[in-house]
C-alpha cells in the first residue's frame, strides 16, 4: 500500500515536481491587535506595529510549509530560526531543501551561520535596490504571500481571551 500524500504534496506531484520542495521562502508580517488584547503582544519598531508577528515559510508554488506566531517585538532573525527549526523537524518530508529565500530583515552573519551550521541550508538574501520604492517579489509564489498578508482576516488580530 502506497504512502498518502499531503495536499501540498499532491499539488507538487500534479505539477510534475517531487513532493518535497528544494527551495523555500521565509517572510514575516506584524499584525496589530485589537485594543482589548494585552497578552502575548509586543511592539515592532521596524514596522511601528503593536501586536503579533507571523513568520511564514512557503515553497516556490506558494504552498504553506510552516508558520510560527510570536509577539511583534521578536526580530525577524529570531522568529526565522523558530520557524525554520519547525520546518526542519518535519524530517524526511523536507529532505530536499537546500535554499531559503529571505529579504533584508533576515540578513546578518549570525542568522546566516546558524542556518548553514544547524540546518545545512543556504540563505539567499534579496535586497531592494536603494533608489527603488517598489516592493520586490521573489519567485512566483510571492503573489500568494501577498494574498495571505493582505487578506482581511490577517490584517488585524482581534482575538482576545474570554474570562470564564
NORWOSUL-V176591 format. One record per backbone hydrogen bond with DSSP energy under -1.0 kcal/mol. CO is the residue of the C=O (numbers start at 1). NH is the residue of the N-H. E is the energy in kcal/mol with one decimal. If there is no record, write none. Layout:
co/nh/e
CO/NH/E
CO/NH/E
This chain:
co/nh/e
6/10/-2.5
7/11/-2.0
8/12/-2.2
9/13/-2.7
10/14/-2.8
12/17/-2.4
13/16/-1.8
22/98/-2.6
22/99/-1.5
24/101/-3.0
25/58/-2.3
27/56/-3.1
29/54/-2.8
31/52/-2.2
32/157/-3.2
34/37/-1.8
42/51/-3.2
44/48/-1.1
44/49/-1.4
49/44/-3.2
50/33/-1.7
51/42/-2.6
51/72/-2.2
52/31/-3.6
53/70/-3.0
54/29/-2.0
55/68/-2.1
56/27/-2.2
57/65/-3.3
57/66/-1.5
58/25/-3.1
59/62/-1.8
63/59/-2.0
66/57/-2.6
68/55/-3.2
70/53/-3.0
71/74/-1.7
75/79/-2.6
76/80/-2.8
77/81/-2.0
78/82/-1.7
79/83/-2.4
80/84/-2.5
81/85/-2.2
82/86/-2.0
83/87/-2.1
84/88/-2.6
85/89/-1.8
87/90/-1.4
88/91/-1.8
90/93/-1.0
91/94/-1.8
92/95/-1.5
94/97/-1.3
98/122/-3.2
99/24/-2.1
100/124/-2.9
101/26/-2.7
102/126/-2.9
103/106/-1.9
104/107/-1.5
108/112/-2.1
109/113/-2.6
110/114/-2.3
111/115/-2.5
112/116/-2.1
113/117/-3.2
114/118/-2.9
115/119/-1.6
115/120/-1.1
115/121/-1.2
122/100/-2.8
124/102/-2.4
129/132/-1.2
139/142/-2.2
140/143/-1.5
141/144/-1.5
141/145/-1.5
142/146/-2.9
143/147/-1.8
144/148/-2.6
145/149/-2.7
146/150/-1.8
157/34/-2.0
